[in-house]
Every structure is written in structure tokens, then in C-alpha cells.
């Protein structure tokens, strides 16, 4: 069962809900956070930059200019990563950004995977 944390906003590229990192970046750069939450969110970004690989692909197409429609899902075994995501979710929700957790056994056409995440293009019936 894979896990994804999303907002109610639809990402125009993938056609599905935008993920938690998009929401966190938006809040972080909004200047709405108290200093202690701003600092904690910054620390979480640093941690993820060091401990979660940037996927090498976001599209099934091998063409270099193909639109990246894939979205990221955490593996349930990525316990430390998930614990940090829950910290991020608390900061977001304390500041009016509501996050929903989605569980799915199948996530779409897998274009990238590592020990902590799977990146997949959603199946056509999953998009709007």
C-alpha cells in the first residue's frame, strides 16, 4: 500500500491533487509562518534534500521534452520519511492548509522507484 499526502488543489500537469511538498513550499515562501515554524519547515526541507532522492523521471515517454505527469508516492516502509512528512503536515494544517492522506495498492505506470518512493503516471481513470 503506497501513501501520498495531497491538498485539494489540482496539479495542472498530472491532473490529480497537488502533493504535500508543493503545499509546503507555497506556505514557506508566503511569509505567513511564525519564525519557529518557518525554521522547522526549512529544517525539514534540508532533511528531505539529503535523505530522499530526486526522481530521475516524471514521464513514461523517453522524449526529453515530454510533459512530466507522474506523481510521487511513499512506500510504507519509508518510516523515517513518513514521520517527517507528518511533522510537515502538522505545520501546514496549523496554518490553514489541509492535507489528505491517500493509500493505494496500485499507483499507475511506474517511471521511477527507489527504497523510499515510487513515481508513477496516474492511470487515465484516476485523472480528472
DRENMAR-80551 format. One record per residue: residue number from 0; residue in three letters; x, y, z of N, C-alpha, C in turn. Coordinates in pm, 1 decimal. Atoms other than C-alpha are relative to their C-alpha. Example, Ala and Ser with C-alpha at 12.3 -4.5 7.8 and 13.67 -1.06 7.14 Angstrom:
PT  nr rest     n.c1     n.c2     n.c3    ca.c1    ca.c2    ca.c3     c.c1     c.c2     c.c3
PT   0  ala     89.0   -119.0      0.0   1230.0   -450.0    780.0     90.0    120.0      0.0
PT   1  ser    -82.0   -119.0     -6.0   1367.0   -106.0    714.0    -77.0    109.0     73.0
This chain:
PT  nr rest     n.c1     n.c2     n.c3    ca.c1    ca.c2    ca.c3     c.c1     c.c2     c.c3
PT   0  unk     84.2   -116.9      0.0      0.0      0.0      0.0     89.5    124.3      0.0
PT   1  unk    -80.2   -121.5     11.0    157.6    328.7   -111.5    -75.4    116.9     61.7
PT   2  unk     59.9   -114.5    -68.0     96.4    663.0     62.3     35.7    129.1    -72.1
PT   3  unk    -20.8   -131.2     59.3     53.7   1011.4    -76.9    -76.5    101.4     84.3
PT   4  unk     60.1   -106.5    -80.6    -25.6   1338.6    101.4    -29.4    115.0    -94.8
PT   5  unk     43.0    -94.1    102.7   -226.2   1586.8   -102.7    -86.0    112.7     55.2
PT   6  unk     90.2   -110.9    -28.1   -411.9   1917.3    -98.7   -123.7    -15.6    -87.2
PT   7  unk    118.4      4.1     84.9   -744.8   1991.8   -262.7     24.4     64.2   -136.2
PT   8  unk    -31.0    -63.0    128.1   -574.7   2182.8   -543.9     43.8   -105.0   -101.4
PT   9  unk    -36.0     92.4    106.8   -536.5   2004.5   -877.0    125.1     49.8    -70.8
PT  10  unk   -122.3    -32.3     72.4   -191.6   1998.7  -1033.2    -31.1     -6.0   -150.2
PT  11  unk     37.2     -1.3    141.9   -233.6   2101.6  -1399.2     76.5   -101.6    -85.0
PT  12  unk    -78.1     95.7     79.9     42.6   1867.9  -1524.7    -49.5   -142.8     16.1
PT  13  unk     38.1    139.3    -24.6    -69.8   1543.8  -1361.6   -150.6    -21.5     -6.2
PT  14  unk    145.4     13.3     -1.7   -443.2   1613.9  -1339.7    -54.4    -57.9    129.3
PT  15  unk     43.0     49.7   -131.1   -455.0   1491.0   -978.4     40.0    101.6    107.1
PT  16  unk    -27.1    -93.8   -108.6   -424.3   1657.9   -639.2    149.2     29.4     15.0
PT  17  unk   -139.2    -40.6    -23.3   -105.5   1853.8   -572.2     49.1    -61.2    130.9
PT  18  unk    -57.6     66.8   -115.3    129.2   1695.5   -321.0     42.5     92.6    112.3
PT  19  unk    -35.2    -70.1   -123.2    246.8   1796.7     23.6    120.8     92.3    -17.2
PT  20  unk   -117.6    -85.0     17.7    582.5   1935.4    -93.9    -35.8    130.1    -71.1
PT  21  unk     46.0   -123.2     67.2    409.0   2181.8   -328.3    -66.8     92.7    100.6
PT  22  unk     69.5    -79.6   -100.9    187.7   2297.3    -42.7     98.7     59.4    100.1
PT  23  unk    -98.2    -47.2    -98.2    482.2   2324.1    198.1     85.6    112.5    -58.2
PT  24  unk    -78.6   -107.2     64.2    687.4   2530.0    -49.1    -81.2    128.2    -10.6
PT  25  unk     86.6   -117.6      9.6    393.5   2762.4   -107.3    -13.6     71.6    132.4
PT  26  unk     13.0    -60.2   -132.5    348.5   2818.5    264.1    132.7     60.3     46.0
PT  27  unk   -132.0    -45.1    -43.1    721.3   2853.1    330.6     35.4    135.5    -61.9
PT  28  unk    -34.8   -124.6     68.5    760.6   3130.1     72.9   -108.6    107.9      9.8
PT  29  unk    109.1    -97.5    -13.7    438.0   3307.4    172.2     24.9    105.1    107.7
PT  30  unk    -28.6    -89.6   -112.9    590.7   3482.5    476.6   -113.4      5.2    101.4
PT  31  unk    110.4      5.6    -96.5    284.8   3376.0    680.9     35.8    -77.2    126.1
PT  32  unk    -34.6     87.0   -112.5    468.4   3142.2    918.7     68.0     76.1    112.8
PT  33  unk    -79.5    -50.9   -111.8    586.7   3231.9   1267.8    143.4    -50.8    -17.3
PT  34  unk   -141.6     32.6     17.5    966.1   3218.4   1292.2     33.2   -145.3     34.6
PT  35  unk    -35.1    135.8    -41.1    980.2   2885.0   1477.4    -52.0   -103.9    -99.5
PT  36  unk     51.5     93.5    100.1    759.4   2710.1   1217.5     73.4     16.0   -132.8
PT  37  unk    -78.8    -26.7    119.4    949.1   2873.9    932.9    133.6    -74.6      8.2
PT  38  unk   -127.8     67.8    -20.8   1273.1   2739.2   1078.1    -16.8   -151.8     -5.4
PT  39  unk     22.8    145.1     -0.2   1129.0   2389.6   1135.6    -28.9    -51.0   -140.4
PT  40  unk     29.6     40.5    137.1    988.4   2370.3    782.5    126.6      3.5    -85.2
PT  41  unk   -128.6     -6.1     69.4   1326.9   2481.0    647.4     88.2   -118.8     34.3
PT  42  unk    -77.4    116.9    -42.5   1495.6   2206.7    852.3    -52.7   -127.5    -66.7
PT  43  unk     58.5    116.8     65.9   1253.1   1951.5    706.5     38.3     -4.8   -148.2
PT  44  unk    -43.0     -3.5    140.2   1334.1   2065.4    352.0    145.1    -46.6    -12.9
PT  45  unk   -141.4     41.0      2.6   1706.8   2023.6    425.7      9.7   -151.0     20.3
PT  46  unk     -3.8    142.9    -27.1   1644.9   1675.8    568.5    -42.3    -79.0   -123.4
PT  47  unk     46.1     72.0    119.0   1445.6   1565.2    263.7     98.1     14.4   -115.7
PT  48  unk   -100.0    -16.2    106.2   1704.2   1711.2     25.6    118.1    -94.8     19.1
PT  49  unk   -112.5     89.7    -29.5   1967.1   1495.5    197.9    -39.3   -147.5     -0.2
PT  50  unk     40.9    138.1    -24.6   1760.6   1181.2    250.2   -104.6    -57.1    -95.0
PT  51  unk     96.1     49.4     98.8   1521.0   1149.8    -43.5     50.2     40.7   -138.0
PT  52  unk    -52.6    -27.9    133.7   1649.4   1119.1   -397.6   -101.5     76.7    -83.9
PT  53  unk     84.3    -65.8     98.8   1515.4   1349.8   -663.2    -20.4    -99.4   -112.6
PT  54  unk     24.7     97.6    107.0   1346.1   1120.2   -915.4     63.4     43.4   -132.1
PT  55  unk    -64.0    -28.6    128.4   1523.5   1095.4  -1248.6   -100.5     10.0   -113.4
PT  56  unk    102.7     -5.2    105.3   1197.1   1065.4  -1445.2   -134.9     37.0     59.6
PT  57  unk    138.5    -32.3    -34.7    845.9   1206.2  -1431.9    -93.4    -26.5   -116.9
PT  58  unk     80.1     29.0    118.7    719.0   1071.1  -1763.4     34.3   -138.3    -52.2
PT  59  unk    -25.5    129.3     64.1    679.1    735.5  -1938.2     74.7     17.7   -130.8
PT  60  unk    -61.4    -24.9    129.2    798.5    892.6  -2260.0    151.7     12.8     13.0
PT  61  unk   -145.8    -14.4      0.5   1167.0    870.7  -2346.3     43.4    129.1    -67.8
PT  62  unk    -32.5   -129.5     61.7   1148.2   1203.4  -2531.8     40.1     98.7    109.1
PT  63  unk    -51.8    -94.0    -98.9   1342.9   1469.4  -2348.2    -96.0    112.2     36.6
PT  64  unk     92.5   -111.2    -25.6   1068.1   1730.7  -2377.2   -140.6    -45.3     38.7
PT  65  unk    132.0     51.7    -35.6    779.9   1506.9  -2274.9    -46.5     60.5    131.8
PT  66  unk     58.0    -57.7   -121.8    546.9   1653.5  -2014.6      8.9   -100.1    115.0
PT  67  unk     -9.2     85.0   -118.5    609.4   1515.8  -1665.7   -133.1     -6.4     71.6
PT  68  unk    132.0     14.8    -60.8    275.1   1382.5  -1543.9      0.6    -88.8    124.0
PT  69  unk     -7.1     95.3   -110.7    397.0   1141.3  -1278.3     -4.2     70.8    135.2
PT  70  unk      6.5    -50.6   -137.1    336.9   1190.8   -906.7     71.6    -97.8     93.3
PT  71  unk    -80.6     77.3    -94.8    531.2   1067.8   -605.3    -85.4    -61.3    110.6
PT  72  unk     64.0     75.0   -107.0    416.8    809.5   -352.8    108.0    -54.8     92.2
PT  73  unk    -92.9     61.0    -95.0    591.2    694.3    -37.6    -30.4   -147.9     14.2
PT  74  unk     16.2    141.6    -34.8    650.0    329.2     27.8    -34.4     -5.6    150.0
PT  75  unk     34.5      8.9   -142.3    501.7    220.0    361.5    120.5    -32.4     88.2
PT  76  unk   -121.2     33.0    -75.8    849.8    103.7    466.6     89.3    122.0     24.4
PT  77  unk    -79.8   -122.4    -16.3    985.3    462.6    449.2    -40.2     69.0    129.8
PT  78  unk     51.6    -46.7   -129.7    909.0    510.2    818.5     55.7    135.4     43.9
PT  79  unk    -57.7   -127.7    -43.0   1151.8    792.5    894.2    -49.5    114.0    -89.8
PT  80  unk     49.8   -100.6     93.8   1042.8    980.4    582.5   -145.4     36.1     32.3
PT  81  unk    140.7    -23.8    -33.4    677.6    938.1    676.1    -13.6     77.7    131.0
PT  82  unk      4.6    -74.8   -126.4    743.6   1061.2   1031.2     27.2    147.7    -25.7
PT  83  unk    -31.2   -140.7     32.1    896.0   1379.2    885.5   -112.5     64.6    -79.8
PT  84  unk    114.2    -53.9     74.4    606.0   1419.8    645.4   -111.7     36.6     96.3
PT  85  unk    104.7    -32.4    -97.9    365.3   1405.4    938.0     34.2    128.8     76.5
PT  86  unk    -39.6   -128.1    -61.2    565.9   1686.8   1103.1    -36.2    115.7    -93.1
PT  87  unk     31.5   -102.6     99.4    524.7   1886.2    781.5   -151.2     23.2     -7.0
PT  88  unk    145.9     -9.3      5.4    151.1   1811.2    773.6    -53.7     80.8    118.4
PT  89  unk     44.3    -75.3   -118.6    108.0   1945.4   1128.5     21.8    150.0    -20.7
PT  90  unk    -28.2   -142.0     25.6    274.0   2274.9   1032.0    -98.0     55.5   -102.4
PT  91  unk     92.1    -45.9    103.5     60.9   2301.8    718.2   -140.8     17.6     55.9
PT  92  unk    137.5     -6.3    -50.7   -266.0   2225.6    895.1    -15.4    105.1    109.1
PT  93  unk      5.4   -106.7   -100.3   -184.0   2459.4   1184.9    -10.0    137.8    -65.3
PT  94  unk      3.1   -126.4     73.5   -164.3   2730.2    918.6   -105.7      0.8   -110.0
PT  95  unk    116.0     -3.3     88.6   -487.4   2650.3    735.4     13.3    -73.7   -131.9
PT  96  unk    -15.9     78.7    122.1   -354.6   2419.1    464.1    -32.2   -145.0     35.8
PT  97  unk     43.8    132.9    -39.5   -543.1   2092.9    491.8     53.4   -105.5    -96.0
PT  98  unk    -64.6    107.0     74.0   -375.6   1772.8    379.7    -78.3   -129.0     21.5
PT  99  unk     69.0    129.0     -5.8   -540.8   1442.0    298.4    100.5   -109.9    -32.1
PT 100  unk    -86.9    115.7     25.2   -360.9   1107.2    314.2    -76.0    -99.3    -87.1
PT 101  unk     58.1     97.6     91.8   -428.8    865.9     27.9     82.3   -127.6      8.4
PT 102  unk    -64.9    130.9      5.9   -349.8    494.7     36.6    -44.5    -67.0   -128.9
PT 103  unk     35.6     68.7    123.9   -336.0    292.4   -284.1     91.7   -120.1    -21.8
PT 104  unk    -83.2    116.1     30.3   -219.0    -56.6   -375.6     65.8     10.8   -137.6
PT 105  unk    -51.8    -23.7    134.8   -166.6     49.5   -740.3     -0.4    149.9    -23.6
PT 106  unk    -11.8   -145.8     11.1    -45.8    396.9   -828.5      9.7     50.1   -142.8
PT 107  unk    -10.4    -41.0    139.5    -19.1    399.5  -1206.6    119.3    -64.9    -66.8
PT 108  unk   -113.7     50.2     77.6    257.2    347.1  -1458.8    129.0     48.9     65.5
PT 109  unk   -121.4    -36.0    -74.7    581.2    342.2  -1256.8    109.7     43.1    -97.9
PT 110  unk   -108.9    -52.7     83.6    853.9    557.9  -1413.5    131.1     12.9     77.7
PT 111  unk   -118.5     -9.4    -85.5   1095.0    570.8  -1118.6    -35.2    -62.8    134.5
PT 112  unk     18.8     50.2   -135.9   1138.8    394.0   -786.4    134.2    -14.6     68.7
PT 113  unk   -117.2     25.4    -83.1   1387.5    368.5   -502.9    -49.3    -60.2    131.1
PT 114  unk     37.1     65.2   -125.8   1385.7    237.3   -146.9   -112.1     70.5     75.4
PT 115  unk     94.4    -78.0    -79.2   1158.2    514.5    -19.5   -124.2     46.4    -75.7
PT 116  unk    108.7    -58.5     77.8    932.3    619.2   -305.3    -19.6    -70.5   -133.9
PT 117  unk     34.5     43.7    134.5    759.8    528.6   -628.0    -57.4    122.1    -69.5
PT 118  unk     52.4   -109.9     80.1    691.0    781.1   -902.2    -74.6    -63.1   -116.9
PT 119  unk     82.0     64.5    101.6    407.8    691.7  -1136.6    -93.4     99.4    -67.1
PT 120  unk    103.0    -75.7     71.3    189.2    843.5  -1405.1   -133.5    -62.2     37.4
PT 121  unk    130.5     54.6    -37.3   -169.2    808.3  -1285.5    -68.2    -68.3   -118.6
PT 122  unk     79.9     60.8    103.4   -391.3    572.2  -1480.4   -102.2    100.6    -50.0
PT 123  unk     93.0    -95.7     60.7   -630.7    754.1  -1714.3   -127.3     16.9     82.4
PT 124  unk    123.5    -12.5    -77.6   -930.8    677.0  -1493.8     20.4     61.9    136.6
PT 125  unk    -29.5    -65.3   -126.6   -754.8    839.2  -1195.7      1.0    150.7    -15.6
PT 126  unk     -5.6   -143.8     26.6   -722.0   1180.4  -1358.6   -138.1     58.0    -12.6
PT 127  unk    128.0    -68.6     18.8   -995.9   1441.7  -1381.4    -44.8     -9.7   -143.3
